[in-house]
Amino acid sequence: MSTFANDIEKFNSIYKLPVNKVPTTNVGVPMAERLKAFKDILLEEVSEIDEIISAAEGGSDELATLTMLADLLGDLQVYCASEMAKFGLPLDGVLEVIMQSNFSKLGADGKPIYDERGKVMKGPNYWKPEPKISELLQSLKK
């Protein structure tokens, strides 16, 4: 387990948030209720991007703008990782599968494909991560 995953488990324990060692939907409240609360928290955090955009457009100091961005992106990662710990989802294992899937997005020529926003698009050899994530989760429930 990575240091970050260990720190997330420690964080959840300190703040009396669930930490499950196996995948589960039992997090103390109905799953739909937990996910609605999580969505609200993420939307609050994402709305902070507007403040960073204003700072960037307003000619704010580059270091100050980058600091705001780093704080936002770090908070998003912590919130997501904490949620994974609540549901017993293995942070490192899931991210490894997702990254391998992302590497499969290259075009037939071995080069990245982007849309007009710069988002990486799926190439012909792309494979969905869900089947491998499902296998991973199933192996942990045994």
Buried (B, 14 or more C-beta within 10 A) or exposed (E): EEEBBEEBBEBBEEEEBBBBEEBBEEBEEEEEEBBEEBEEBBEEBEEBEEEBEEBBEEEBEEEEBBEBBEEBEEBBEBBEBBBBBBBBBBBEBBBBBBEEBEEBBBBEEEEEBEEEEEEEEBBEEBEEBEEBBEEBBEEBEE
